[in-house]
Amino acid sequence: MGVTYFKRFRMEIPLQLAPFHAPRLPDHYQLIRWDLTLIPHHADAKYRSFCSEIDSNVFPCLGDPSGCHRLMEEIAKKSGFLPEATWLVIYRDPDDGSIEACGTVQGIGDPSNGCGNIQNLGVTPEHRGSGIGSFLLTKALDGFRRHRLERASLEVTAQNIDAVKLYHRFGFRRVKTVYKAVEVAYS
């Protein structure tokens, strides 16, 4: 066994500088507000968003469907969990009417320091590039504002260039670089 270190950025934005209006969701997509019965759908979207990405190496639970389900249950039970900052996007296929969860974000608020924390914003690969990530991020930030929080923060793996670009575009700035140690088996 060995240890690999993954570089991660802690990023923040003062909420008064964050965008207020979510871009429009494309046709056939729908935003779903938080409900406890949606945990399996959030977990499915989370798993399919991260299972083939670097973050499933950094956080192995993201590469496992049951791990994503447990993670969603844990997030929903956390002190400070904010339903108003937790959203699911679904896609309804116009040809056959089938529905799939394709985007998810969760928010945790900490009134003691005035900060809302973005948890695992994910969009499934086949739905990336259509504005869903921007939409979910805006909705989470709005949920933090509704709770009178002053700033939002998140952590992102430095190698996830598209996510880092999204957060920069929104006005997030890096406040700290951290390294996540992960045990790996060498063959």
C-alpha positions in Angstrom: 0.0 0.0 0.0 1.1 3.5 -0.7 -0.3 7.0 -0.4 -1.2 9.4 -3.2 -2.0 13.1 -2.5 -4.7 14.9 -4.4 -4.5 18.7 -4.7 -7.8 20.4 -3.8 -8.8 24.0 -3.8 -11.0 25.5 -1.1 -12.9 28.3 -2.9 -15.2 31.0 -1.5 -17.4 33.8 -2.7 -19.2 36.5 -0.8 -22.9 35.9 -1.6 -23.5 39.5 -2.4 -21.2 39.0 -5.4 -22.7 35.7 -6.6 -25.2 35.7 -9.5 -28.8 36.0 -8.4 -30.6 34.6 -11.4 -30.3 31.1 -12.6 -29.9 30.6 -16.3 -32.9 28.9 -18.0 -32.9 25.1 -18.0 -33.0 23.7 -21.5 -36.2 22.0 -22.7 -37.0 18.6 -21.3 -35.2 19.3 -18.0 -36.9 20.0 -14.7 -35.7 21.2 -11.3 -37.0 19.2 -8.3 -36.9 20.6 -4.8 -35.5 18.5 -1.9 -37.6 15.7 -0.5 -36.3 12.9 1.6 -37.9 10.3 -0.7 -35.5 11.6 -3.5 -32.3 10.3 -1.8 -32.1 7.3 -4.3 -32.4 9.7 -7.2 -29.8 12.1 -5.8 -27.5 9.2 -5.1 -27.9 7.8 -8.7 -27.1 11.2 -10.2 -24.2 11.6 -7.9 -22.8 8.1 -8.7 -23.1 8.6 -12.5 -21.6 12.1 -12.2 -18.5 11.0 -10.4 -17.9 7.3 -10.9 -15.5 7.8 -13.9 -14.0 11.0 -12.6 -10.9 11.8 -10.5 -13.1 12.5 -7.5 -14.0 8.8 -7.2 -10.3 8.2 -6.5 -10.2 11.0 -4.0 -13.5 9.9 -2.3 -14.1 6.2 -3.1 -17.7 6.3 -2.0 -18.4 8.4 -5.1 -17.4 5.4 -7.3 -19.9 3.1 -5.6 -23.7 3.3 -5.9 -24.3 2.2 -2.3 -21.6 4.6 -1.2 -23.4 7.5 -2.9 -26.6 6.4 -1.2 -25.0 6.3 2.2 -23.3 9.7 1.5 -26.7 11.3 0.6 -28.3 9.9 3.8 -25.4 11.3 5.9 -25.6 14.7 4.2 -29.4 14.9 4.8 -28.8 14.1 8.5 -26.1 16.7 9.1 -26.7 19.6 11.3 -27.1 22.6 9.0 -28.5 20.6 6.1 -30.4 23.1 3.9 -33.2 21.7 1.8 -33.4 25.2 0.1 -29.8 24.7 -1.2 -30.4 21.0 -2.2 -31.7 20.3 -5.7 -32.1 17.6 -8.3 -32.4 18.0 -12.1 -34.2 15.4 -14.1 -34.4 14.9 -17.8 -37.5 13.6 -19.6 -36.7 12.0 -22.9 -39.1 13.5 -25.5 -39.2 10.3 -27.5 -40.1 7.7 -24.9 -41.1 9.8 -21.9 -38.5 8.1 -19.7 -37.0 10.1 -16.8 -33.5 10.2 -15.4 -31.8 12.1 -12.7 -29.0 14.0 -14.3 -27.8 16.7 -11.8 -27.6 17.1 -8.1 -26.3 19.6 -5.5 -26.5 19.7 -1.7 -26.0 22.6 0.7 -25.0 22.7 4.4 -25.2 26.0 6.3 -23.2 27.1 9.3 -24.8 30.2 10.9 -21.9 30.4 13.4 -19.5 31.5 10.7 -22.1 32.7 8.1 -21.0 30.2 5.4 -22.9 27.9 3.2 -21.0 24.8 1.9 -21.7 23.3 -1.5 -21.6 19.5 -1.3 -20.9 17.4 -4.4 -22.4 19.4 -7.3 -22.5 16.8 -10.1 -23.9 16.5 -13.6 -23.9 13.2 -15.5 -21.5 13.2 -18.4 -24.1 13.0 -21.2 -25.8 16.1 -19.9 -22.7 18.3 -19.3 -22.3 21.5 -21.3 -26.0 22.4 -21.3 -26.0 24.8 -18.3 -27.2 22.4 -15.7 -24.2 22.9 -13.4 -24.6 26.7 -13.6 -28.3 26.3 -12.8 -27.7 24.1 -9.8 -25.0 26.3 -8.4 -27.1 29.4 -8.7 -30.0 27.6 -7.0 -27.8 26.5 -4.1 -26.3 30.0 -3.7 -29.9 31.4 -3.6 -30.7 28.8 -0.8 -27.8 30.1 1.2 -29.0 33.7 0.7 -32.4 32.8 2.0 -30.8 31.6 5.2 -29.0 35.0 5.5 -25.5 33.4 5.1 -22.8 35.8 4.0 -20.6 33.6 1.8 -20.4 30.2 0.1 -17.5 27.8 0.0 -16.6 24.5 -1.6 -13.7 22.2 -2.3 -12.8 21.0 -5.8 -10.1 18.7 -7.0 -7.5 20.8 -8.9 -7.5 18.4 -11.8 -11.2 18.9 -12.4 -10.5 21.8 -14.7 -14.1 22.2 -16.0 -15.4 22.5 -12.4 -12.7 25.0 -11.4 -13.5 27.1 -14.5 -17.2 27.1 -13.6 -16.5 28.2 -10.1 -14.1 31.0 -11.3 -16.8 32.1 -13.8 -19.2 32.5 -10.9 -16.7 34.6 -8.9 -15.4 32.0 -6.5 -11.7 32.5 -5.5 -9.2 30.1 -4.1 -8.6 30.8 -0.4 -6.6 27.7 0.4 -4.9 24.7 -1.2 -5.2 21.4 0.7 -4.0 17.9 -0.1 -6.1 14.9 0.4 -4.2 11.7 1.2 -5.6 8.5 -0.3 -4.3 5.0 0.3 -3.7 3.2 -3.0 -2.6 -0.4 -3.7 0.4 -0.7 -5.9 0.6 -3.7 -8.2 
